[in-house]
Amino acid sequence: MIQAGDWLIRRLQQEDAQHLAKWLSDERVLQYYEGRDRPHDAALVQKHFFDEGDTATRCLIIHATKPIGYVQFYALDNEDKAEYGYERAANIYGMDQFIGEPDFWNRGIGTQLVQTMLEYLASVVGVQKVVMDPQISNERALRCYEKCGFVKVKMLPLHESHEGSMRDCWLLEWSPSTGL
């Protein structure tokens, strides 16, 4: 659990599935996360977010007592490290997130969330780097991540399937030595 100011970020619990199903059936959210052709019902939320074999730490984001979104972080496996050009022994984490309540968009909350997570990953987990791979067309997310100290490392052509086509993404990187 992470508590910082108005933020509470805690591991997903079964009762959080209702929030995920609501957010991931909203076309405004799906435009950026998962795709409008892949709305999530209760069964898909269970399959996608409550898989016992997954090593990602999956969390609910609560801002000022209101559930507003989702974040996950995970150690990159050797296959991802090789794809991105990192050494096998490096302590590199990936992070994905979305604000599921559109009323909370464009208010700086995403920037606060990412900064809070980066501080946690640096001080508690001891990461060497954090990486993300947003689609190059997601300009709002890219601005947020760059404000938080992420830098574009390389373009990943046809990296992610989204709404029936493969999309180009940016490999973004943040390190505690340059980002805090």
PyMOL commands that set and color helices and strands:
alter all, ss='L'
color gray80, all
select helices_A, chain A and resi 14-23+27-30+42-49+78-84+102-104+109-125+139-147+176-179
alter helices_A, ss='H'
color red, helices_A
select strands_A, chain A and resi 2-4+7-11+57-63+66-75+92-99+129-132+151-162+165-174
alter strands_A, ss='S'
color yellow, strands_A
deselect
rebuild
show_as cartoon
